[in-house]
Amino acid sequence: MNQRRESVMSDKRVSFLGLGVMGYPMAGHLATHGYAVTVYNRTAAKAQKWQQTFKNQVADTPAQAARDADIVMMCVGDDNDVRQVAEQALTVMKPGSVLIDHTTASASIARELAQICQEKQVDFLDAPVSGGQAGAENGQLTVMVGGDAAVFEKVKPVIDVYARHSQCLGESGSGQLAKMMNQICIAGIVQGLAEALHFGERAGLDCQQVIDVISKGAAQSWQMENRAGTMIAGKYDFGFAVDWMRKDLSIALDEARRNGSTLALTALVDQYYADVQKSGGGRWDTSSLLTRLR
């Protein structure tokens, strides 16, 4: 990153709304890079813990956090959370400031907020992230952005504090649509990996040896490299939870019904994740699809 641009941007006042498994480390990276950060979290104890670690400010409400901020970032739960938190922040956000939503939500709420922000002379970017908890903690997230390209370029040095790659993909809503594509791909890949491991176990193969071989060829994927070993060991506490994946796939399936696309595999894998939830695995990570087959 250009050091001069980062220095200029670090003079900006930043607020971060939502300190979940993603937001907590993302806001932390901003603080450790010298930004003046004010955070808000619905559970106050978590915000206080963040403050003790990163020595920046905590607010009692989204509006209090957003007051006088140049850039307000959100990473909350779903469309309703996005709407409620954004509406409170926007009551005090100044003209020319920027609202960045890192929540995985619908394209509809992104377009809705873009319109509201325009009326208030506030810039808006929908900017969902990929990379999971580990990516957030290591500052290695991928950020998919929708909105005005000039606004994105202005705040890109800030986003890149916790991202290995960020890119503007089109008008408002484009970031959320790209994240849907991301989750569609992951669902199919994880199901394929689960079936391959199930097949190998039934065939009497040493699946770890097989993975070591096929990961060097065309079957290679991030899921294979990072999750095959833990799947073989029956360990499913490595990040992105089934409950969250079902939320994301529901958003993608709803959008598919609107735009007329066919997501047969995605719909099937979504039901497989429902089976995992019924067996008590809602908080297991997404690689737990293998549990259905064992």
ZIGIFEN-V473703 format. One record per residue. RES is the residue in one small letter. SS is DSSP state (@ for helix, = for strand, . for the rest). Layout:
res={RES/RES}
ss={SS/SS}
This chain:
res={m/n/q/r/r/e/s/v/m/s/d/k/r/v/s/f/l/g/l/g/v/m/g/y/p/m/a/g/h/l/a/t/h/g/y/a/v/t/v/y/n/r/t/a/a/k/a/q/k/w/q/q/t/f/k/n/q/v/a/d/t/p/a/q/a/a/r/d/a/d/i/v/m/m/c/v/g/d/d/n/d/v/r/q/v/a/e/q/a/l/t/v/m/k/p/g/s/v/l/i/d/h/t/t/a/s/a/s/i/a/r/e/l/a/q/i/c/q/e/k/q/v/d/f/l/d/a/p/v/s/g/g/q/a/g/a/e/n/g/q/l/t/v/m/v/g/g/d/a/a/v/f/e/k/v/k/p/v/i/d/v/y/a/r/h/s/q/c/l/g/e/s/g/s/g/q/l/a/k/m/m/n/q/i/c/i/a/g/i/v/q/g/l/a/e/a/l/h/f/g/e/r/a/g/l/d/c/q/q/v/i/d/v/i/s/k/g/a/a/q/s/w/q/m/e/n/r/a/g/t/m/i/a/g/k/y/d/f/g/f/a/v/d/w/m/r/k/d/l/s/i/a/l/d/e/a/r/r/n/g/s/t/l/a/l/t/a/l/v/d/q/y/y/a/d/v/q/k/s/g/g/g/r/w/d/t/s/s/l/l/t/r/l/r}
ss={././@/@/@/@/@/@/@/./././=/=/=/=/=/./././././@/@/@/@/@/@/@/@/@/@/./././=/=/=/=/=/./././@/@/@/@/@/@/@/@/@/@/@/././=/=/./././@/@/@/@/@/././././=/=/=/=/././././@/@/@/@/@/@/@/@/@/@/@/@/./././././././=/=/=/=/./././././@/@/@/@/@/@/@/@/@/@/@/@/@/./././=/=/=/=/././=/=/./@/@/@/@/@/@/@/././=/=/=/=/=/=/././@/@/@/@/@/@/@/@/@/@/@/./././=/=/=/=/=/=/./././././@/@/@/@/@/@/@/@/@/@/@/@/@/@/@/@/@/@/@/@/@/@/@/@/@/@/@/@/@/././././@/@/@/@/@/@/@/@/./././././././@/@/@/@/@/@/@/@/@/@/@/././././././././=/@/@/@/@/@/@/@/@/@/@/@/@/@/@/@/@/@/@/././././@/@/@/@/@/@/@/@/@/@/@/@/@/@/@/././././././=/@/@/@/@/@/@/@/./.}
